[in-house]
Amino acid sequence: MIVKHLHRNKRQARRNGSMIYMVVIFLAMLAAIPVTMQFLMVSNQSTAMQAHQVTQAQNVARAGLTEAVSWFRRQTTQPVRSFSDPIKYPYPDAAFYPRVSTNAATSDTQDETIGLVKEFQLSEVNSLWARYEVKRQKTAGNPDPSAVHDVTAKRIETAQAGEGLAWYLESAGYVYQKKSGAAYNVLPNVVVGKARVATEIRRLALTLPINAAAIVNARNTVNVLANGKLIGGANIGLGYYTGSSGPTISGSGAQVTGTTAAKYDIDGSSAGTLSTITIFGVTQNELKLMADITVQNLSDLQSDYPSLAVVYINSDAIFNNSRELRGGGILFVNGNLTVGAGSNALFSGFIYVTGNATINGDCLISGGIAVQGNLTLQGSGGVAEVDFDDSILNSVRQQVAQYRENKAMYYVFSALK
């Protein structure tokens, strides 16, 4: 009996010991939870801070691209190209050369030996500063792939490197803690975020195959009816590629006028055709990606038409009293264009239509229009008029058809701490 009692005591002691052990482990786990939570919180905060700093660096790099595009647009000689001065710019990429000025407010850069460089304070907290670099190509040999370079020959089949019609831009953005007057990447200064972004810019040419109020593929697709007018002035009223008859000019006030010949065969071979590449120097899809405003339907366009912009409408467009065509720049309609009667349309610039264009009065288009399908002008209740105006087209070339970013070519190379 005594032996059994001792065995029971031992088993009970072991059970009690196990329970105590489990309680100790449980208490230890409870004690560790706050520490673990604190560790996870600190880790999450650190990860979030790193992600924020990388995002900031990407925004800084993006600011460098924006400033680079602005630099190209500000240059007096356009396009920016080595061909403009082969002695000053001995190789194709040399034309990109931002300069330091004694006036810091108007200086292109803070370090012309690198390229386009700017530094500015982001936040007084932690003394965060930002820096972007858009490097220039310093020599013709051993080109730096991350530096700005002329890609005209790669993007435009008939062009050469050095013509400056297309450029590759890359910008590096840095976020750093500024603790001394040393360089941004020299201790005790610490870089906490870094990113690189790149894009390409192109110029829109707006080069007409002939200076004419209206340009079409076939002259017999044009109907100028009562109070419809194509006014070429000192140039041509109607330019066409094919046809021996037409246009139809019928009704009171219908006119197609111009100097020497109101109607003019553009190439005399009947082999040519309207093309976005011929007029704008880019494909239709590239133009779409380079437009200031691209909409699938006219209803998606802002109520007030912009005064000076490249607008791409990817469907039929009907302008009327409730949706007025009163603005300017370049309008590209991938479909049919209709200007309703009595809508008092007023447009300054160039219109390109891939389908048919029906223009009713009152309407005045100053600049020019190109239509791949049928063109009909009729002044129902007013005059429907297209005037060729080279001064307006030149204004559009200078203010709208400058270097524009190709949105399809924008990408982030890296986002590194």
KOLDO-785967 format. One record per atom (N, C-alpha, C): x, y, z. Coordinates in steps of 0.001 Angstrom, whole numbers, padded with zeros to 6 digits, always signed. Example, Ala and Ser with C-alpha at 12.3 -4.5 7.8 and 13.67 -1.06 7.14 Angstrom:
<marlos>
+013190-005690+007800 +012300-004500+007800 +013200-003300+007800 +012850-002250+007080 +013670-001060+007140 +012900+000030+007870 
</marlos>
This chain:
<marlos>
+000831-001210+000000 +000000+000000+000000 +000855+001245+000000 +001914+001151+000857 +002806+002315+000945 +003448+002594-000402 +003854+001495-001098 +004508+001652-002418 +003552+002281-003406 +002269+001822-003428 +001280+002407-004359 +001067+003876-004058 +001016+004198-002768 +000803+005583-002398 +001958+006452-002881 +003171+005936-002768 +004342+006692-003242 +004284+006896-004741 +003862+005831-005472 +003764+005977-006937 +002729+007026-007316 +001591+007005-006563 +000556+008028-006870 +001095+009434-006618 +001847+009585-005537 +002411+010904-005224 +003380+011374-006315 +004173+010416-006810 +005120+010781-007854 +004405+011219-009138 +003342+010430-009496 +002600+010800-010723 +001931+012156-010563 +001377+012370-009361 +000729+013661-009121 +001744+014801-009181 +002928+014535-008644 +003987+015555-008666 +004395+015878-010101 +004480+014773-010916 +004856+015013-012325 +003792+015830-013028 +002496+015486-012743 +001402+016245-013368 +001440+017702-012927 +001653+017900-011644 +001724+019272-011135 +002897+020027-011761 +004016+019285-011881 +005193+019921-012505 +004931+020297-013948 +004251+019406-014678 +003937+019690-016087 +003017+020891-016203 +002030+020941-015298 +001103+022072-015342 +001830+023370-015042 +002692+023344-014051 +003473+024542-013727 +004323+024962-014921 +004948+023962-015569 +005798+024233-016739 +004994+024898-017856 +003768+024338-018091 +002915+024899-019148 +002470+026309-018793 +002170+026508-017499 +001776+027853-017067 +002916+028841-017280 +004131+028417-016949 +005306+029282-017142 +005479+029641-018615 +005348+028608-019476 +005480+028855-020919 +004401+029816-021400 +003166+029590-020915 +002048+030447-021319 +002287+031888-020880 +002732+032029-019632 +003014+033381-019129 +004138+034044-019923 +005147+033228-020296 +006254+033764-021094 +005774+034234-022466 +004844+033433-023036 +004286+033821-024332 +003486+035105-024223 +002680+035209-023138 +001925+036443-022927 +002855+037637-022773 +003938+037413-022041 +004896+038502-021846 +005570+038899-023147 +005721+037930-024076 +006418+038207-025340 +005541+038923-026364 +004204+038818-026171 +003292+039417-027166 +003515+040914-027331 +003567+041699-026242 +003809+043137-026429 +005111+043430-027162 +006155+042654-026818 +007453+042854-027469 +007345+042552-028958 +006667+041410-029267 +006499+041031-030677 +005687+042070-031436 +004591+042542-030812 +003751+043556-031448 +004532+044829-031691 +005339+045195-030690 +006159+046401-030855 +007151+046234-031992 +007746+045033-032061 +008697+044765-033145 +008015+044852-034505 +006815+044219-034607 +006084+044250-035873 +005680+045672-036227 +005282+046445-035209 +004864+047824-035459 +006044+048644-035981 +007170+048486-035323 +008366+049217-035752 +008774+048793-037162 +008694+047457-037410 +009051+046936-038733 +008124+047479-039804 +006804+047488-039502 +005832+048014-040460 +006039+049505-040702 +006324+050234-039626 +006574+051668-039766 +007811+051917-040620 +008840+051095-040386 +010072+051237-041171 +009814+050936-042643 +009034+049852-042899 +008707+049498-044292 +007886+050592-044951 +006905+051120-044204 +006071+052190-044744 +006898+053433-045026 +007846+053745-044129 +008705+054911-044328 +009578+054733-045558 +010127+053519-045732 +010951+053259-046910 +010132+053391-048189 +008907+052841-048173 +008048+052947-049353 +007718+054401-049644 +007466+055178-048585 +007160+056607-048762 +008352+057334-049363 +009547+057019-048877 +010752+057686-049375 +011025+057312-050823 +010750+056055-051193 +010914+055636-052582 +009905+056367-053470 +008651+056486-052985 +007644+057223-053744 +008056+058676-053919 +008591+059260-052854 +009091+060631-052953 +010201+060733-053991 +011098+059749-053991 +012203+059758-054953 +011690+059646-056386 +010645+058840-056583 +010055+058738-057918 +009454+060073-058344 +008790+060763-057422 +008225+062072-057741 +009320+063089-058059 +010427+062994-057342 +011562+063886-057611 +012131+063610-058997 +012297+062323-059312 +012808+061953-060641 +011859+062426-061732 +010557+062303-061473 +009552+062760-062432 +009651+064267-062637 +009933+065000-061561 +010129+066449-061670 +011316+066761-062576 +012342+065916-062523 +013492+066101-063417 +013115+065955-064876 +012255+064965-065181 +011783+064805-066559 +010982+066024-067006 +010103+066496-066136 +009281+067665-066472 +010156+068872-066781 +011187+069070-065971 +012089+070200-066192 +012893+070015-067485 +013258+068774-067801 +014007+068505-069035 +013154+068826-070263 +011879+068407-070247 +010979+068732-071361 +010840+070241-071495 +010706+070922-070363 +010604+072380-070370 +011862+073002-070958 +013025+072443-070626 +014280+072961-071178 +014272+072869-072707 +013864+071732-073247 +013811+071570-074698 +012866+072593-075322 +011721+072814-074690 +010741+073740-075254 +011207+075192-075193 +012059+075513-074203 +012504+076901-074029 +013582+077326-075011 +014226+076388-075662 +015351+076744-076522 +014898+077563-077735 +015675+078577-078060 +015321+079486-079153 +015288+078772-080489 +016293+077936-080741 +016354+077189-082001 +015552+075900-081857 +014580+075705-082730 +013738+074509-082710 +013759+073845-084089 +013837+072520-084144 +014037+071623-083004 +015440+071738-082431 +015618+071236-081214 +016932+071212-080578 +017730+070097-081240 +018760+070463-081971 +019468+069456-082769 +020911+069861-083011 +021778+068888-083169 +023186+069158-083434 +023378+069728-084830 +022449+069411-085749 +022564+069913-087122 +022508+071436-087179 +021932+072074-086143 +021802+073528-086163 +023162+074216-086055 +024146+073551-085423 +025490+074111-085284 +026479+072964-085072 +026910+072308-086160 +027793+071137-086033 +029119+071438-085336 +029577+072693-085379 +030831+073032-084699 +030611+073094-083191 +029536+073743-082792 +029208+073850-081365 +028763+072511-080807 +028028+071734-081633 +027513+070428-081215 +028045+069362-082166 +029237+068840-081907 +029916+067967-082870 +029361+066544-082981 +028453+066143-082090 +027856+064808-082177 +026369+064929-081859 +025536+063962-082305 +024076+064103-082242 +023516+064459-080870 +024089+063899-079794 +023529+064115-078460 +024006+065409-077802 +024942+066098-078442 +025578+067259-077807 +024648+068452-077655 +023555+068483-078392 +022659+069645-078344 +021962+069784-076997 +021871+068717-076235 +021334+068822-074875 +022475+069223-073953 +022504+070512-073584 +023610+071037-072786 +023107+072182-071898 +022444+071867-070793 +021998+072905-069863 +023200+073651-069293 +023036+074967-069076 +024148+075799-068631 +023883+076437-067271 +024974+076667-066546 +024911+077394-065287 +024923+078882-065599 +024071+079624-064889 +024019+081073-065055 +024402+081741-063747 +024918+082976-063850 +025262+083719-062640 +024012+084074-061842 +022877+084111-062538 +021593+084347-061876 +020979+083002-061532 +020987+082668-060262 +020507+081346-059842 +019044+081126-060209 +018265+082204-060252 +016837+082074-060545 +016585+081653-061989 +017488+082007-062892 +017305+081681-064312 +018284+080621-064811 +019108+080104-063912 +020094+079110-064314 +019412+077800-064701 +019890+077186-065788 +019341+075892-066213 +019614+074800-065191 +020788+074870-064577 +021263+073745-063769 +022181+074229-062663 +022418+073372-061691 +023388+073659-060646 +024744+073018-060940 +024794+072157-061961 +026062+071495-062307 +026027+071085-063772 +026538+071937-064649 +026481+071640-066081 +027448+070541-066484 +028400+070184-065620 +029289+069069-065954 +028523+067746-065946 +027442+067687-065174 +026604+066483-065130 +025469+066580-066133 +024793+067708-066143 +023642+067903-067016 +022648+068833-066363 +021424+068393-066266 +020369+069172-065622 +020240+068697-064183 +020690+069517-063238 +020749+069129-061826 +020085+070205-060979 +019200+069775-060085 +018576+070696-059138 +018460+070011-057776 +018647+070808-056695 +018423+070328-055340 +017479+071287-054629 +016605+070750-053790 +015678+071585-053045 +015226+070838-051794 +014796+071602-050786 +014393+071008-049519 +012977+070464-049619 +012801+069228-049118 +011487+068605-049083 +010769+068881-047772 +011495+068754-046669 +010878+068901-045360 +011930+069289-044332 +011531+070146-043405 +012437+070496-042323 +012567+069349-041326 +011524+068498-041293 +011585+067313-040431 +012643+066360-040975 +013579+065988-040140 +014690+065104-040539 +015577+065733-041610 +015397+067037-041878 +016220+067748-042871 +016250+067005-044208 +015061+066621-044705 +014986+065886-045969 +015145+066834-047151 +016027+066467-048066 +016268+067226-049286 +016074+066321-050502 +015860+066951-051642 +015668+066216-052897 +016696+066673-053921 +017026+065763-054810 +017972+066076-055891 +017577+065251-057112 +017567+065901-058290 +017397+065126-059523 +018533+065434-060489 +018844+064433-061293 +019906+064540-062294 +019398+064003-063626 +019492+064834-064654 +019237+064394-066025 +020560+064585-066748 +021266+063490-066938 +022645+063589-067414 +022743+063902-068909 +023747+064691-069252 +024034+064959-070664 +025115+064010-071156 +025125+063806-072451 +026129+062951-073082 +027391+063788-073308 +028484+063413-072644 +029672+064270-072652 +030583+064053-073846 +030569+062853-074413 +031446+062566-075546 +030694+061740-076575 +031247+061711-077779 +030640+060911-078835 +030947+059434-078641 +032155+059141-078164 +032534+057750-077950 +032043+057228-076621 +031825+055935-076528 +031354+055269-075320 +030169+055999-074690 +029069+056114-075408 +027921+056852-074880 +027357+056215-073615 +026903+057055-072710 +026276+056611-071474 +024811+056314-071776 +024352+055066-071629 +022961+054732-071968 +021941+055435-071089 +022366+055911-069904 +021433+056595-069012 +021405+058103-069246 +022231+058594-070162 +022247+060022-070457 +021267+060327-071587 +020876+061584-071701 +019944+062024-072748 +020566+061782-074121 +019789+061195-075042 +020326+061030-076385 +019244+061151-077455 +019697+061561-078622 +018834+061770-079778 +018493+060413-080393 +017185+060081-080422 +016753+058790-080972 +015946+058993-082256 +016170+060120-082921 +015412+060443-084125 +015517+059341-085173 +016734+058871-085429 +016940+057861-086469 +016253+056543-086131 +016088+056254-084844 +015444+055003-084434 +013930+055093-084507 +013393+056299-084396 +011946+056459-084320 +011313+056937-085623 +012087+057615-086450 +011545+058176-087691 +012349+057619-088862 +011700+056857-089680 +012381+056079-090721 +013195+056945-091668 +012679+058108-092037 +013356+058935-093038 +014302+059961-092436 +014466+059964-091106 +015272+060991-090444 +016623+060435-089995 +017500+061355-089617 +018847+060980-089201 +019090+061412-087761 +020032+060737-087106 +020455+061145-085773 +021062+062542-085875 +020647+063415-084987 +021125+064786-085024 +020073+065770-085491 +018937+065251-085999 +017859+066149-086424 +017009+066610-085242 +017131+065949-084113 +016505+066420-082888 +014995+066315-082829 +014394+065429-083605 +012932+065302-083605 +012427+064382-082503 +013295+063513-082003 +012912+062580-080934 +014097+062410-079985 +013818+062494-078680 +014867+062382-077673 +014469+061397-076580 +015459+060685-076064 +015292+059815-074905 +015758+060581-073669 +014921+060638-072633 +015258+061331-071404 +015206+060359-070236 +016194+060462-069352 +016207+059647-068140 +016581+060535-066963 +015862+060364-065864 +016094+061202-064690 +016257+060333-063453 +017251+060668-062636 +017463+059989-061359 +017026+060926-060243 +016207+060408-059321 +015738+061204-058189 +016266+060649-056883 +016708+061547-056008 +017258+061137-054710 +016547+061897-053586 +016285+061207-052498 +015838+061838-051258 +016915+061542-050222 +017420+062594-049561 +018499+062366-048601 +018366+063267-047388 +018947+062807-046279 +019017+063600-045061 +020276+064452-045135 +020055+065750-045107 +021182+066680-045230 +021666+067072-043834 +022865+066598-043510 +023427+066861-042183 +024668+067728-042247 +025139+067991-043482 +026318+068851-043640 +026291+069461-045036 +027260+070288-045311 +027353+070925-046622 +028049+070066-047651 +028356+068819-047306 +029009+067914-048250 +028022+067486-049333 +028530+066768-050341 +027670+066259-051411 +026572+065375-050832 +025478+065264-051574 +024295+064556-051086 +024588+063114-050661 +025572+062476-051310 +025870+061064-051042 +027157+060869-050244 +027598+061922-049581 +028820+061844-048771 +028451+062010-047306 +028898+061076-046449 +028618+061144-045017 +029063+062474-044436 +028329+063011-043480 +027227+062371-042738 +025867+062426-043444 +025778+063011-044655 +024518+062986-045409 +024186+061544-045776 +022895+061204-045761 +022480+059821-045998 +021350+059798-047022 +021539+059050-048123 +020486+058861-049113 +019491+057837-048580 +018217+058221-048498 +017195+057321-047943 +016213+056828-049004 +016272+057387-050197 +015394+056940-051273 +015974+057302-052628 +015816+056413-053596 +016374+056636-054920 +015469+055993-055957 +015297+056663-057092 +014497+056100-058181 +014966+056676-059498 +014751+055916-060579 +015075+056384-061934 +013855+056186-062820 +013523+057204-063587 +012408+057125-064526 +012878+057618-065886 +012178+057201-066938 +012591+057567-068292 +011377+057754-069188 +011567+058483-070261 +010512+058687-071239 +011150+059117-072561 +010314+059307-073579 +010770+059873-074844 +009878+061042-075205 +010471+062022-075869 +009709+063167-076341 +009834+063268-077857 +008747+063729-078478 +008710+063894-079931 +008127+065253-080274 +008457+065743-081438 +007826+066951-081948 +006727+066562-082932 +005610+067292-082872 +004577+067144-083885 +004932+068093-085024 +004993+067571-086222 +005495+068370-087333 +004486+069391-087847 +003219+068995-088029 +002180+069808-088671 +002710+070386-089990 +003123+069462-090853 +003631+069829-092175 +002598+069431-093223 +001973+070402-093852 +000927+070110-094823 +001539+069769-096183 +000973+068806-096901 +001489+068482-098242 +001273+069629-099223 +000340+070495-098899 +000102+071698-099683 -000637+072698-098794 -000364+073963-098978 -001057+074991-098207 -002444+075212-098789 -003416+074560-098178 -004785+074634-098676 -005752+074656-097501 -006914+075292-097726 -007935+075334-096684 -008403+073930-096336 -008604+073100-097348 -009025+071712-097132 -008168+070785-097961 -007814+069641-097376 -007016+068631-098068 -007784+067317-097987 -007979+066667-099135 -008740+065419-099196 -008008+064408-100067 -008476+063167-100016 -007902+062144-100888 -008397+062295-102323 -009723+062445-102494 -010314+062517-103845 -011186+063762-103967 -011031+064483-105066 -011742+065747-105218 -013257+065542-105402 -013664+064383-105905 -015098+064162-106121 -015847+063798-104836 -015134+063738-103708 -015787+063479-102416 -016148+064781-101705 -015909+065918-102363 -016131+067223-101735 -017407+067853-102280 -018274+068299-101354 -019513+068978-101726 -019574+070324-101018 -019458+071387-101810 -019558+072741-101269 -020912+073281-101729 -021832+073331-100775 -023200+073691-101116 -023493+075134-100691 -024762+075527-100676 -025145+076919-100425 -024466+077479-099184 -023786+078618-099381 -023062+079314-098305 -021927+078493-097708 -021492+077471-098428 -020293+076744-098047 -019088+077370-098732 -017972+077525-098006 -016823+078229-098582 -015507+077570-098164 -014635+077364-099163 -013246+076987-098932 -012402+078146-099454 -011788+078887-098556 -011078+080111-098924 -009574+079903-098757 -008860+079878-099878 -007416+079673-099834 -006624+080948-099707 -007260+082112-099999 -006533+083377-099952 -005409+083390-100957 -004197+083649-100485 -003033+083651-101371 -002535+082240-101635 -003257+081237-101130 -002866+079842-101331 -003989+079088-102050 -004282+077854-101649 -005211+077002-102384 -006476+076780-101558 -007617+076731-102230 -008864+076434-101545 -008998+074959-101232 -008702+074089-102217 -008839+072648-102061 -007637+071933-102644 -006993+071100-101835 -005902+070254-102306 -006355+068800-102274 -006015+068048-103311 -006472+066655-103400 -005379+065794-104027 -005496+064482-103816 -004537+063542-104374 -005043+062890-105659 -006340+062601-105727 -006853+061877-106895 -008122+062539-107418 -008469+062210-108681 -009723+062647-109285 -009530+063621-110424 -010387+063486-111412 -010372+064395-112563 -011638+065232-112626 -012567+064944-111719 -013818+065709-111676 -014150+066068-110241 -015023+067071-110091 -015381+067537-108768 -014472+068693-108371 -014734+069293-107263 -015821+068998-106331 -017169+069515-106835 -018207+069148-106109 -019525+069694-106400 -019651+071051-105719 -019820+072086-106512 -019981+073444-105978 -021338+073926-106451 -022303+073988-105537 -023678+074234-105956 -024429+075022-104893 -025188+076034-105346 -026010+076811-104433 -025488+078209-104254 -026347+079064-103785 -026000+080467-103594 -024892+080635-102570 -023869+081362-102955 -022769+081655-102043 -021727+080574-101927 -021876+079456-102650 -020877+078385-102586 -019591+078833-103272 -018437+078633-102610 -017165+079107-103167 -016018+078161-102835 -015125+078002-103803 -013813+077406-103580 -012830+078346-104262 -012080+079095-103470 -011236+080137-104049 -009797+080019-103581 -008899+080612-104359 -007486+080626-104026 -006704+081238-105166 -005450+081503-104941 -004626+082110-105978 -004205+081067-107006 -004017+081465-108229 -003574+080644-109364 -004565+079525-109676 -004771+078638-108701 -005723+077545-108905 -006454+077301-107596 -007771+077397-107665 -008545+077165-106448 -008468+075710-106020 -008332+074824-107012 -008240+073382-106740 -006900+072893-107275 -006204+072060-106492 -004842+071725-106888 -004529+070265-106589 -004027+069567-107606 -003567+068183-107461 -002236+068204-106701 -002200+067574-105550 -001049+067703-104665 +000228+067125-105250 +000162+065892-105760 +001405+065291-106262 +001369+064973-107755 +000229+065167-108384 +000152+064977-109832 +000246+063542-110290 +000312+062590-109372 +000495+061185-109765 -000691+060311-109407 -001618+060843-108640 -002769+060077-108143 -002336+058883-107298 -001109+058944-106771 -000593+057815-105989 -000553+058120-104493 -000645+059404-104149 -000523+059779-102750 -001813+059574-101983 -001738+059758-100692 -002926+059644-099837 -002653+060370-098537 -003714+060796-097888 -003568+061466-096604 -002980+060523-095567 -002137+061054-094717 -001475+060230-093715 -001132+061077-092508 -001331+060523-091308 -000934+061245-090103 +000577+061413-090036 +001317+060447-090560 +002777+060566-090561 +003210+061717-091446 +002574+061857-092612 +002922+062945-093527 +002697+064301-092880 +001576+064465-092186 +001211+065768-091637 +001804+066003-090248 +001719+065008-089365 +002150+065210-087982 +003522+064615-087672 +004044+063780-088555 +005349+063172-088315 +005305+061995-087361 +004094+061565-086957 +003934+060419-086062 +002766+059578-086552 +002683+058343-086090 +001557+057495-086450 +000307+057956-085691 -000837+057457-086115 -002079+057824-085448 -002060+057407-083982 -001556+056219-083681 -001502+055748-082302 -000547+056588-081470 +000581+056993-082069 +001524+057848-081347 +000899+059208-081055 +000161+059741-082025 -000515+061012-081812 -001516+060895-080661 -002225+059789-080617 -003188+059541-079543 -002503+059572-078182 -001332+058961-078094 -000609+058889-076835 +000053+060217-076472 +000263+061070-077449 +000917+062353-077204 -000076+063488-076990 -001358+063227-077184 -002381+064276-077088 -002520+064792-075660 -002896+066069-075549 -003189+066634-074227 -004442+065993-073654 -005425+065763-074510 -006692+065183-074090 -007061+064065-075057 -007270+062872-074525 -007717+061733-075322 -009003+061200-074710 -010067+061149-075497 -011349+060653-074992 -011898+059604-075947 -012648+058657-075385 -013259+057627-076211 -014480+058175-076939 -015221+059050-076259 -016418+059657-076839 -016409+061157-076562 -017105+061895-077412 -017181+063342-077235 -017776+063700-075885 -018686+062885-075374 -019317+063164-074085 -018315+063148-072938 -017168+062503-073151 -016138+062462-072113 -015284+063721-072095 -015411+064547-073123 -014617+065771-073222 -015194+066840-072306 -014332+067655-071728 -014788+068746-070873 -015779+069628-071625 -016698+070249-070883 -017776+071012-071525 -017247+072193-072323 -016223+072888-071788 -015608+073993-072519 -014418+073468-073314 -014516+073553-074640 -013430+073057-075479 -012170+073881-075195 -010987+073241-075067 -009761+073986-074743 -009392+074992-075831 -008784+076092-075401 -008431+077154-076343 -007216+076795-077187 -006330+075944-076656 -005121+075594-077403 -004586+074263-076890 -004916+073168-077598 -004513+071844-077133 -004600+070848-078281 -003981+069683-078062 -004140+068558-078980 -005220+067658-078382 -006334+067535-079098 -007465+066741-078619 -007679+065562-079573 -007744+064362-079022 -007957+063149-079812 -009283+062537-079380 -010237+062426-080327 -011539+061812-080051 -011612+060496-080817 -011759+059391-080090 -011657+058068-080693 -013022+057528-081135 -013854+058387-081720 -015176+057972-082197 -015771+059132-082993 -016987+058948-083475 -017685+060040-084153 -017858+061211-083179 -017813+062434-083729 -017966+063624-082896 -019020+064533-083511 -020042+064859-082718 -021110+065747-083178 -021131+066984-082284 -020781+068138-082866 -020804+069400-082133 -022085+070150-082501 -022735+070712-081474 -023991+071437-081695 -024129+072522-080628 -025361+073010-080421 -025571+074079-079451 -025228+073665-078021 -025453+072404-077691 -025181+071934-076335 -023739+071460-076160 -023068+071211-077246 -021658+070807-077216 -020946+071587-078317 -020463+072780-077961 -019946+073703-078970 -018492+073419-079331 -018179+073664-080596 -016794+073614-081055 -016283+075050-081102 -015730+075490-079987 -015197+076845-079880 -013873+076756-079122 -012771+076692-079879 -011456+076545-079272 -010390+076546-080346 -009282+075845-080055 -008193+075843-081028 -007137+074807-080729 -006150+074745-081625 -005058+073780-081518 -005156+072748-082616 -005081+071488-082240 -005205+070371-083179 -006332+069464-082690 -007295+069215-083565 -008397+068291-083261 -008299+067098-084189 -008182+065900-083610 -008112+064674-084391 -009354+063851-084072 -010158+063568-085105 -011374+062779-084932 -011196+061445-085651 -011140+060375-084878 -011024+059035-085458 -012438+058500-085720 -013068+059061-086738 -014457+058752-087055 -015027+059879-087892 -016322+060104-087797 -016981+061171-088551 -017121+062421-087687 -016977+063570-088341 -017149+064851-087662 -018388+065546-088219 -019261+065999-087306 -020436+066760-087705 -020490+068040-086881 -020596+069175-087572 -020807+070464-086912 -022234+070882-087237 -023098+070923-086223 -024509+071169-086431 -024828+072590-086859 -025949+072738-087545 -026404+074054-087998 -026733+074935-086801 -026340+076203-086915 -026654+077167-085873 -025866+077006-084596 -024770+076220-084620 -023989+076006-083397 -022920+077076-083190 -022772+077978-084197 -021809+079083-084101 -020403+078586-083759 -019962+077565-084465 -018633+076992-084221 -017546+077964-084651 -016474+078005-083859 -015333+078871-084156 -014073+078139-083709 -013244+077745-084668 -012059+076951-084350 -010847+077545-085052 -009751+077683-084299 -008494+078206-084840 -007429+077131-084706 -007014+076567-085821 -006010+075518-085793 -006212+074546-086930 -005934+073276-086669 -006000+072267-087724 -006847+071090-087258 -007723+070621-088150 -008609+069486-087859 -008300+068347-088826 -008173+067148-088279 -007929+065950-089097 -009057+064954-088806 -009723+064470-089874 -010856+063562-089726 -010597+062294-090534 -010673+061135-089885 -010418+059884-090602 -011639+059419-091386 -012837+059899-091001 -014065+059521-091699 -014587+060660-092545 -015889+060912-092460 -016526+061998-093207 -016661+063228-092315 -016639+064410-092933 -016831+065660-092207 -018000+066414-092833 -018998+066747-092017 -020155+067521-092460 -020208+068786-091612 -020022+069928-092265 -019903+071192-091544 -021027+072124-091981 -021872+072472-091025 -022990+073377-091284 -022715+074733-090637 -023337+075788-091222 -023150+077128-090673 -024085+077396-089509 -023815+078426-088725 -022639+079263-088822 -021425+078519-088279 -020324+078560-089042 -019088+077910-088616 -017922+078546-089347 -016851+078857-088582 -015618+079367-089181 -014453+078585-088616 -013746+077895-089508 -012517+077180-089152 -011368+077922-089806 -010486+078501-088988 -009339+079257-089492 -008076+078449-089260 -007405+078107-090329 -006207+077278-090272 -006272+076268-091397 -006940+075140-091149 -007092+074144-092206 -007749+072883-091691 -008148+072036-092656 -008789+070766-092324 -008358+069704-093319 -008177+068472-092846 -007862+067332-093703 -008904+066251-093443 -009491+065711-094511 -010569+064740-094380 -010292+063553-095290 -010244+062358-094703 -009985+061159-095500 -011223+060709-096273 -012419+060971-095746 -013661+060561-096406 -014294+061709-097166 -015608+061829-097063 -016348+062892-097756 -016339+064178-096942 -016250+065289-097635 -016306+066600-096999 -017492+067372-097560 -018378+067810-096655 -019554+068578-097068 -019636+069852-096243 -019765+070997-096946 -019957+072281-096286 -021264+072881-096757 -022101+073275-095816 -023393+073854-096174 -023796+074867-095109 -024058+076092-095563 -024408+077155-094629 -025876+077225-094339 -026413+076281-093663 -027833+076287-093302 -028071+077358-092234 -028659+078475-092648 -028915+079561-091708 -027702+080417-091441 -026592+080172-092120 -025372+080968-091946 -024322+080454-092901 -023079+080857-092685 -021976+080473-093569 -021147+079373-092916 -020821+078336-093683 -019905+077280-093251 -018602+077489-094007 -017584+077958-093313 -016372+078434-094000 -015113+077864-093370 -014185+077447-094247 -012842+077039-093830 -011860+077945-094540 -011069+078693-093784 -010057+079602-094333 -008668+079039-094053 -007832+079008-095088 -006430+078677-094825 -005776+079899-094190 -005116+079679-093035 -004463+080774-092321 -003123+080287-091795 -002068+080655-092499 -000736+080169-092146 -000256+080753-090820 -000653+081985-090495 -000218+082589-089236 -000784+081808-088048 -002025+081363-088159 -002620+080554-087092 -001930+079205-087000 -001651+078589-088140 -000962+077292-088131 +000441+077431-087525 +001123+078534-087820 +002447+078750-087227 +002350+078917-085713 +001303+079592-085269 +001101+079738-083822 +000869+078380-083180 +000095+077532-083843 -000142+076174-083327 +001164+075389-083302 +001963+075541-084343 +003263+074834-084383 +004142+075247-083209 +004162+076529-082910 +005032+077039-081857 +004527+076700-080469 +003202+076735-080276 +002662+076595-078928 +002130+075194-078613 +001753+074448-079633 +001143+073134-079390 +002006+071997-079929 +002589+072199-081109 +003331+071109-081753 +004788+071082-081322 +005046+071456-080061 +006402+071391-079548 +006696+069978-079046 +007837+069847-078348 +008188+068538-077800 +007106+068080-076834 +006647+066858-077050 +005586+066297-076236 +005995+064891-075807 +005611+064542-074593 +005974+063232-074068 +005119+062140-074699 +005770+061065-075089 +005069+059871-075560 +004754+059023-074335 +003485+059033-073914 +003100+058391-072662 +003377+056892-072661 +003413+056283-073837 +003664+054837-073907 +005109+054499-073553 +005997+055498-073593 +007408+055247-073357 +007845+055599-071942 +006913+055975-071070 +007274+056316-069690 +007363+055050-068849 +008434+054899-068125 +008558+053748-067234 +009550+054034-066121 +009436+053238-065062 +010329+053353-063902 +011367+052264-064015 +012632+052665-064018 +013720+051689-064092 +013897+050950-062774 +013926+051712-061692 +014213+051088-060407 +013692+051970-059298 +013580+051373-058148 +013198+052109-056955 +014030+051532-055817 +015187+052092-055615 +016145+051489-054690 +016447+052436-053547 +016599+051847-052365 +017000+052665-051231 +018483+052945-051323 
</marlos>
